[in-house]
Amino acid sequence: MTYELIATFVSLAHTKSFTKTAEEVHCTQSTASLRIQALEDLYGLKLFHRMGKQVQLTEAGEVFLPYAELIFSTFHEARDRIEQLKNLSSGKIDLISSHTPGTYILPKLLAEFKATYPGVALNSHVQYAKMVIQEMAEGNRFDLGLVSQPWPVEDPRLTCRYLMEDRLALVVSPTHPFAQRKEIELGALGRETFLISNSASSLVEYLKSLATYALDFRNITIVGNAEAVKKSVKMNLGVSILSEFAIQEEVEKGELVKIRILDAEARRKIYVLERKQRIPSPATVAFTRMLFERVGSNLYPR
């Protein structure tokens, strides 16, 4: 049973004329007649009484009509919904990101995208980078993932595309002795209480890889998340290295002091993750395009 058979039956039930039905469904009268015959052969019952140029529904036709109309209307509703997805008047995007892109990069873009496509629902979730990678690789819930980390994600289930740099900076409290210095060697951090957001953080290993000597952090303290790290640094409970995106406001207000590291240039990269087996929706394609277009603008300086 095809859409053409159903459309022809519904039209004929209402017009009661093969001539008018042929015009409505854009076919010849003989084709319309063959379609009705195909339906009748399928069910083994006559659906119409033929009375000259006019037709009337049989009892079987009366029974079949509401179901045919439901199929007909459902098809058109489905077609309309698909068209809405294509022209972005509806749709949904589920995003998952690590802290820096999820908190400091995406909000502006999401607001711009929502203003352009108000019918598209946007859901953004922030997790640790390792959880983002795991969710994207193993699950099917999220359309797009963003992570900030030193190295590309190597997982055969994912495509990993470079988006932008995420420069890191040493930050201390204005009352910390380091605050009087403009620059410091990386090795000096080993003698300080070094604050990190979580046990899965790759930051310490990354800093050790930058050092040209054995770097030992004597006191590493986990405080929960990046915001907790910033507050702890403000209270002079330790020092940390954070994304410049995350500390810009506090540095401008004088609540944190940014210090250059002499013998290492610490930076991560922000990567966009997509699952290889997942076909992106039109809304996801449009958002991804906007994401990469905006990176080169003044909105998100490299």
C-alpha positions as a Markdown table, in Angstrom:
| # | Residue | x | y | z |
|---|---|---|---|---|
| 1 | Met | 0.0 | 0.0 | 0.0 |
| 2 | Thr | 1.5 | 3.3 | -1.1 |
| 3 | Tyr | 0.7 | 7.0 | -0.4 |
| 4 | Glu | -0.6 | 7.4 | -3.9 |
| 5 | Leu | -3.2 | 4.7 | -3.4 |
| 6 | Ile | -4.4 | 6.3 | -0.1 |
| 7 | Ala | -4.4 | 9.8 | -1.5 |
| 8 | Thr | -6.4 | 8.7 | -4.5 |
| 9 | Phe | -8.9 | 6.8 | -2.3 |
| 10 | Val | -9.5 | 9.7 | 0.0 |
| 11 | Ser | -9.9 | 12.2 | -2.8 |
| 12 | Leu | -12.4 | 9.9 | -4.7 |
| 13 | Ala | -14.4 | 9.4 | -1.4 |
| 14 | His | -14.9 | 13.2 | -1.2 |
| 15 | Thr | -15.2 | 14.2 | -4.9 |
| 16 | Lys | -17.1 | 11.1 | -6.0 |
| 17 | Ser | -15.6 | 11.7 | -9.4 |
| 18 | Phe | -12.7 | 10.1 | -11.1 |
| 19 | Thr | -12.3 | 13.2 | -13.3 |
| 20 | Lys | -11.9 | 15.5 | -10.3 |
| 21 | Thr | -9.8 | 13.0 | -8.4 |
| 22 | Ala | -7.4 | 12.7 | -11.3 |
| 23 | Glu | -7.0 | 16.5 | -11.3 |
| 24 | Glu | -6.4 | 16.6 | -7.5 |
| 25 | Val | -3.8 | 13.8 | -7.4 |
| 26 | His | -2.2 | 14.8 | -10.7 |
| 27 | Cys | -2.6 | 11.6 | -12.7 |
| 28 | Thr | -4.8 | 10.3 | -15.5 |
| 29 | Gln | -8.3 | 8.9 | -14.9 |
| 30 | Ser | -7.1 | 5.5 | -15.9 |
| 31 | Thr | -4.3 | 5.6 | -13.4 |
| 32 | Ala | -6.7 | 6.7 | -10.7 |
| 33 | Ser | -9.0 | 3.8 | -11.6 |
| 34 | Leu | -6.1 | 1.4 | -11.4 |
| 35 | Arg | -5.1 | 2.6 | -8.0 |
| 36 | Ile | -8.6 | 2.1 | -6.6 |
| 37 | Gln | -8.7 | -1.4 | -8.2 |
| 38 | Ala | -5.3 | -2.2 | -6.6 |
| 39 | Leu | -6.8 | -1.3 | -3.1 |
| 40 | Glu | -9.9 | -3.4 | -3.8 |
| 41 | Asp | -7.7 | -6.3 | -4.9 |
| 42 | Leu | -5.6 | -5.9 | -1.7 |
| 43 | Tyr | -8.7 | -6.2 | 0.6 |
| 44 | Gly | -10.7 | -8.5 | -1.6 |
| 45 | Leu | -13.8 | -6.2 | -1.4 |
| 46 | Lys | -15.3 | -3.4 | -3.5 |
| 47 | Leu | -14.8 | 0.0 | -1.9 |
| 48 | Phe | -17.0 | 2.0 | -4.3 |
| 49 | His | -20.2 | 1.6 | -6.2 |
| 50 | Arg | -19.7 | 2.7 | -9.8 |
| 51 | Met | -22.8 | 4.6 | -11.0 |
| 52 | Gly | -22.0 | 6.1 | -14.3 |
| 53 | Lys | -19.7 | 9.1 | -13.8 |
| 54 | Gln | -20.4 | 9.2 | -10.0 |
| 55 | Val | -19.2 | 6.8 | -7.4 |
| 56 | Gln | -20.4 | 6.1 | -3.8 |
| 57 | Leu | -18.6 | 4.3 | -1.0 |
| 58 | Thr | -19.6 | 0.8 | -0.2 |
| 59 | Glu | -19.9 | -0.4 | 3.4 |
| 60 | Ala | -16.3 | -1.6 | 3.2 |
| 61 | Gly | -15.3 | 1.8 | 1.8 |
| 62 | Glu | -17.1 | 3.6 | 4.7 |
| 63 | Val | -15.2 | 1.4 | 7.2 |
| 64 | Phe | -11.9 | 2.1 | 5.5 |
| 65 | Leu | -12.3 | 5.8 | 5.0 |
| 66 | Pro | -11.4 | 7.1 | 8.5 |
| 67 | Tyr | -8.3 | 5.0 | 8.6 |
| 68 | Ala | -7.3 | 6.1 | 5.2 |
| 69 | Glu | -7.8 | 9.8 | 6.2 |
| 70 | Leu | -5.7 | 9.2 | 9.3 |
| 71 | Ile | -2.9 | 7.7 | 7.2 |
| 72 | Phe | -3.2 | 10.6 | 4.7 |
| 73 | Ser | -3.2 | 13.3 | 7.4 |
| 74 | Thr | -0.3 | 11.6 | 9.3 |
| 75 | Phe | 1.8 | 11.5 | 6.2 |
| 76 | His | 1.2 | 15.3 | 5.6 |
| 77 | Glu | 2.0 | 16.0 | 9.2 |
| 78 | Ala | 5.2 | 14.0 | 9.0 |
| 79 | Arg | 6.1 | 15.8 | 5.8 |
| 80 | Asp | 5.5 | 19.2 | 7.4 |
| 81 | Arg | 7.6 | 18.3 | 10.4 |
| 82 | Ile | 10.5 | 17.2 | 8.2 |
| 83 | Glu | 10.2 | 20.5 | 6.3 |
| 84 | Gln | 10.4 | 22.3 | 9.6 |
| 85 | Leu | 13.5 | 20.5 | 10.5 |
| 86 | Lys | 15.0 | 21.3 | 7.1 |
| 87 | Asn | 14.3 | 25.0 | 7.4 |
| 88 | Leu | 15.2 | 25.1 | 11.1 |
| 89 | Ser | 11.8 | 26.3 | 12.3 |
| 90 | Ser | 11.9 | 23.4 | 14.7 |
| 91 | Gly | 14.4 | 20.9 | 16.0 |
| 92 | Lys | 16.6 | 20.2 | 19.0 |
| 93 | Ile | 20.4 | 20.2 | 19.7 |
| 94 | Asp | 21.9 | 18.5 | 22.8 |
| 95 | Leu | 25.4 | 19.7 | 23.6 |
| 96 | Ile | 27.9 | 18.5 | 26.2 |
| 97 | Ser | 31.0 | 20.4 | 27.0 |
| 98 | Ser | 33.9 | 20.6 | 29.5 |
| 99 | His | 33.9 | 23.7 | 31.8 |
| 100 | Thr | 35.8 | 26.3 | 29.7 |
| 101 | Pro | 33.9 | 25.9 | 26.4 |
| 102 | Gly | 30.6 | 25.2 | 28.1 |
| 103 | Thr | 30.8 | 28.2 | 30.4 |
| 104 | Tyr | 32.7 | 30.8 | 28.5 |
| 105 | Ile | 32.5 | 30.0 | 24.8 |
| 106 | Leu | 29.0 | 28.5 | 24.1 |
| 107 | Pro | 26.6 | 30.9 | 25.9 |
| 108 | Lys | 27.2 | 33.7 | 23.4 |
| 109 | Leu | 26.8 | 31.4 | 20.5 |
| 110 | Leu | 23.7 | 29.7 | 21.9 |
| 111 | Ala | 22.1 | 33.1 | 22.4 |
| 112 | Glu | 22.9 | 34.1 | 18.8 |
| 113 | Phe | 21.7 | 30.8 | 17.3 |
| 114 | Lys | 18.5 | 31.0 | 19.4 |
| 115 | Ala | 17.8 | 34.5 | 18.2 |
| 116 | Thr | 18.2 | 33.3 | 14.6 |
| 117 | Tyr | 16.3 | 30.1 | 15.0 |
| 118 | Pro | 13.9 | 30.5 | 17.9 |
| 119 | Gly | 12.0 | 27.3 | 17.1 |
| 120 | Val | 15.1 | 25.1 | 17.8 |
| 121 | Ala | 15.4 | 23.8 | 21.4 |
| 122 | Leu | 19.0 | 24.1 | 22.8 |
| 123 | Asn | 20.2 | 22.0 | 25.7 |
| 124 | Ser | 23.7 | 22.5 | 27.0 |
| 125 | His | 25.3 | 20.3 | 29.7 |
| 126 | Val | 28.7 | 20.9 | 31.4 |
| 127 | Gln | 30.8 | 18.0 | 32.6 |
| 128 | Tyr | 34.4 | 17.1 | 33.2 |
| 129 | Ala | 36.3 | 16.5 | 29.9 |
| 130 | Lys | 36.7 | 12.7 | 30.5 |
| 131 | Met | 32.9 | 12.4 | 31.0 |
| 132 | Val | 32.3 | 14.4 | 27.8 |
| 133 | Ile | 34.5 | 12.1 | 25.8 |
| 134 | Gln | 32.8 | 9.0 | 27.4 |
| 135 | Glu | 29.3 | 10.3 | 26.7 |
| 136 | Met | 30.1 | 11.1 | 23.1 |
| 137 | Ala | 31.8 | 7.8 | 22.5 |
| 138 | Glu | 29.5 | 5.4 | 24.3 |
| 139 | Gly | 26.1 | 7.1 | 24.3 |
| 140 | Asn | 23.7 | 8.5 | 21.7 |
| 141 | Arg | 22.2 | 11.3 | 23.7 |
| 142 | Phe | 24.3 | 14.2 | 22.6 |
| 143 | Asp | 24.7 | 15.7 | 19.1 |
| 144 | Leu | 28.0 | 17.6 | 19.8 |
| 145 | Gly | 30.7 | 17.7 | 22.4 |
| 146 | Leu | 33.4 | 20.3 | 23.2 |
| 147 | Val | 36.4 | 19.7 | 25.3 |
| 148 | Ser | 39.5 | 21.7 | 26.3 |
| 149 | Gln | 42.6 | 19.6 | 26.8 |
| 150 | Pro | 46.2 | 19.5 | 25.8 |
| 151 | Trp | 45.9 | 16.7 | 23.2 |
| 152 | Pro | 43.4 | 15.6 | 20.5 |
| 153 | Val | 40.9 | 13.0 | 21.5 |
| 154 | Glu | 41.9 | 9.6 | 20.0 |
| 155 | Asp | 38.9 | 7.4 | 19.9 |
| 156 | Pro | 37.9 | 5.4 | 16.8 |
| 157 | Arg | 34.3 | 6.1 | 17.4 |
| 158 | Leu | 34.7 | 9.9 | 17.3 |
| 159 | Thr | 35.7 | 12.6 | 14.9 |
| 160 | Cys | 37.8 | 15.3 | 16.7 |
| 161 | Arg | 38.2 | 18.7 | 15.1 |
| 162 | Tyr | 40.4 | 21.5 | 16.4 |
| 163 | Leu | 38.4 | 24.7 | 17.1 |
| 164 | Met | 40.6 | 27.2 | 18.9 |
| 165 | Glu | 43.3 | 27.7 | 21.4 |
| 166 | Asp | 42.7 | 27.9 | 25.1 |
| 167 | Arg | 45.6 | 29.8 | 26.7 |
| 168 | Leu | 46.3 | 29.0 | 30.3 |
| 169 | Ala | 47.7 | 31.3 | 33.0 |
| 170 | Leu | 49.1 | 31.1 | 36.5 |
| 171 | Val | 46.8 | 32.9 | 38.9 |
| 172 | Val | 47.4 | 33.8 | 42.5 |
| 173 | Ser | 45.7 | 35.9 | 45.2 |
| 174 | Pro | 46.7 | 39.6 | 45.3 |
| 175 | Thr | 48.1 | 38.9 | 48.8 |
| 176 | His | 50.3 | 36.0 | 47.7 |
| 177 | Pro | 54.1 | 36.7 | 47.5 |
| 178 | Phe | 54.0 | 35.8 | 43.8 |
| 179 | Ala | 51.7 | 38.7 | 43.2 |
| 180 | Gln | 54.6 | 41.1 | 43.2 |
| 181 | Arg | 56.3 | 39.3 | 40.4 |
| 182 | Lys | 55.5 | 39.6 | 36.7 |
| 183 | Glu | 56.9 | 36.2 | 35.8 |
| 184 | Ile | 58.0 | 33.0 | 37.5 |
| 185 | Glu | 59.6 | 29.6 | 36.6 |
| 186 | Leu | 57.4 | 26.6 | 36.4 |
| 187 | Gly | 59.4 | 24.7 | 39.0 |
| 188 | Ala | 58.4 | 27.2 | 41.6 |
| 189 | Leu | 54.9 | 25.9 | 41.6 |
| 190 | Gly | 56.1 | 22.5 | 43.0 |
| 191 | Arg | 56.6 | 24.2 | 46.4 |
| 192 | Glu | 53.1 | 25.7 | 46.5 |
| 193 | Thr | 49.7 | 24.3 | 47.3 |
| 194 | Phe | 48.5 | 23.6 | 43.8 |
| 195 | Leu | 44.7 | 23.6 | 43.3 |
| 196 | Ile | 42.9 | 21.5 | 40.7 |
| 197 | Ser | 39.2 | 20.9 | 39.9 |
| 198 | Asn | 39.0 | 17.1 | 40.0 |
| 199 | Ser | 41.1 | 14.0 | 40.2 |
| 200 | Ala | 40.6 | 13.2 | 36.5 |
| 201 | Ser | 42.2 | 16.5 | 35.4 |
| 202 | Ser | 45.0 | 16.2 | 32.9 |
| 203 | Leu | 46.5 | 19.5 | 34.0 |
| 204 | Val | 49.3 | 18.2 | 36.3 |
| 205 | Glu | 50.5 | 15.6 | 33.8 |
| 206 | Tyr | 50.5 | 18.3 | 31.1 |
| 207 | Leu | 52.5 | 20.7 | 33.2 |
| 208 | Lys | 55.1 | 17.9 | 33.9 |
| 209 | Ser | 55.3 | 17.3 | 30.2 |
| 210 | Leu | 56.2 | 20.9 | 29.6 |
| 211 | Ala | 59.0 | 21.0 | 32.1 |
| 212 | Thr | 62.6 | 20.3 | 30.9 |
| 213 | Tyr | 63.4 | 18.9 | 34.4 |
| 214 | Ala | 61.7 | 16.7 | 36.9 |
| 215 | Leu | 58.7 | 18.7 | 38.2 |
| 216 | Asp | 57.2 | 17.5 | 41.5 |
| 217 | Phe | 54.0 | 19.0 | 43.0 |
| 218 | Arg | 54.3 | 18.4 | 46.7 |
| 219 | Asn | 50.8 | 19.5 | 47.7 |
| 220 | Ile | 48.0 | 19.0 | 45.2 |
| 221 | Thr | 44.5 | 19.9 | 46.5 |
| 222 | Ile | 41.3 | 19.0 | 44.7 |
| 223 | Val | 38.5 | 21.5 | 45.3 |
| 224 | Gly | 35.6 | 20.3 | 43.0 |
| 225 | Asn | 35.3 | 22.6 | 40.0 |
| 226 | Ala | 36.9 | 25.6 | 38.2 |
| 227 | Glu | 34.8 | 28.1 | 40.1 |
| 228 | Ala | 35.8 | 26.6 | 43.4 |
| 229 | Val | 39.4 | 26.8 | 42.3 |
| 230 | Lys | 39.1 | 30.5 | 41.5 |
| 231 | Lys | 37.4 | 31.2 | 44.9 |
| 232 | Ser | 40.1 | 29.2 | 46.7 |
| 233 | Val | 42.9 | 31.2 | 44.9 |
| 234 | Lys | 41.2 | 34.5 | 45.8 |
| 235 | Met | 41.2 | 33.3 | 49.5 |
| 236 | Asn | 45.0 | 32.6 | 49.1 |
| 237 | Leu | 44.5 | 28.9 | 49.8 |
| 238 | Gly | 46.8 | 28.0 | 47.0 |
| 239 | Val | 47.8 | 28.8 | 43.4 |
| 240 | Ser | 46.5 | 27.4 | 40.1 |
| 241 | Ile | 46.7 | 27.5 | 36.4 |
| 242 | Leu | 43.4 | 28.2 | 34.7 |
| 243 | Ser | 42.0 | 29.2 | 31.3 |
| 244 | Glu | 42.4 | 32.8 | 30.4 |
| 245 | Phe | 38.7 | 32.7 | 29.4 |
| 246 | Ala | 37.8 | 31.8 | 33.0 |
| 247 | Ile | 39.9 | 34.4 | 34.8 |
| 248 | Gln | 39.4 | 37.5 | 32.6 |
| 249 | Glu | 36.8 | 39.2 | 34.7 |
| 250 | Glu | 38.6 | 38.5 | 38.0 |
| 251 | Val | 41.9 | 39.8 | 36.7 |
| 252 | Glu | 40.3 | 43.0 | 35.4 |
| 253 | Lys | 38.7 | 43.6 | 38.8 |
| 254 | Gly | 42.0 | 42.9 | 40.6 |
| 255 | Glu | 40.6 | 39.9 | 42.5 |
| 256 | Leu | 43.2 | 37.6 | 40.9 |
| 257 | Val | 46.7 | 38.3 | 39.6 |
| 258 | Lys | 47.9 | 36.7 | 36.4 |
| 259 | Ile | 51.6 | 35.8 | 36.2 |
| 260 | Arg | 53.6 | 34.7 | 33.1 |
| 261 | Ile | 55.5 | 31.4 | 33.4 |
| 262 | Leu | 59.1 | 31.9 | 32.1 |
| 263 | Asp | 60.1 | 28.5 | 30.9 |
| 264 | Ala | 56.8 | 27.1 | 29.6 |
| 265 | Glu | 54.0 | 28.2 | 27.4 |
| 266 | Ala | 50.9 | 26.5 | 28.8 |
| 267 | Arg | 47.9 | 26.2 | 26.5 |
| 268 | Arg | 45.2 | 23.7 | 25.8 |
| 269 | Lys | 43.1 | 23.4 | 22.6 |
| 270 | Ile | 39.3 | 23.2 | 22.3 |
| 271 | Tyr | 38.1 | 20.4 | 20.2 |
| 272 | Val | 34.7 | 19.6 | 18.7 |
| 273 | Leu | 33.6 | 16.0 | 19.0 |
| 274 | Glu | 31.1 | 14.1 | 16.9 |
| 275 | Arg | 30.1 | 10.5 | 16.9 |
| 276 | Lys | 31.1 | 8.9 | 13.5 |
| 277 | Gln | 28.0 | 6.7 | 13.2 |
| 278 | Arg | 25.6 | 9.6 | 14.1 |
| 279 | Ile | 23.9 | 11.5 | 11.2 |
| 280 | Pro | 23.7 | 15.2 | 12.3 |
| 281 | Ser | 20.4 | 16.9 | 12.2 |
| 282 | Pro | 20.0 | 20.1 | 10.1 |
| 283 | Ala | 20.0 | 22.2 | 13.3 |
| 284 | Thr | 23.3 | 20.5 | 14.4 |
| 285 | Val | 24.8 | 21.2 | 11.0 |
| 286 | Ala | 23.8 | 24.8 | 11.1 |
| 287 | Phe | 25.1 | 25.3 | 14.7 |
| 288 | Thr | 28.4 | 23.6 | 13.9 |
| 289 | Arg | 28.9 | 25.9 | 10.9 |
| 290 | Met | 28.2 | 28.9 | 13.1 |
| 291 | Leu | 30.6 | 27.7 | 15.7 |
| 292 | Phe | 33.5 | 27.4 | 13.3 |
| 293 | Glu | 32.7 | 30.7 | 11.6 |
| 294 | Arg | 32.6 | 32.7 | 14.8 |
| 295 | Val | 36.0 | 31.4 | 16.1 |
| 296 | Gly | 37.9 | 33.6 | 13.7 |
| 297 | Ser | 36.0 | 36.7 | 14.7 |
| 298 | Asn | 36.7 | 39.2 | 17.4 |
| 299 | Leu | 34.0 | 37.5 | 19.5 |
| 300 | Tyr | 36.4 | 34.7 | 20.3 |
| 301 | Pro | 40.0 | 35.9 | 19.8 |
| 302 | Arg | 42.5 | 33.1 | 19.3 |
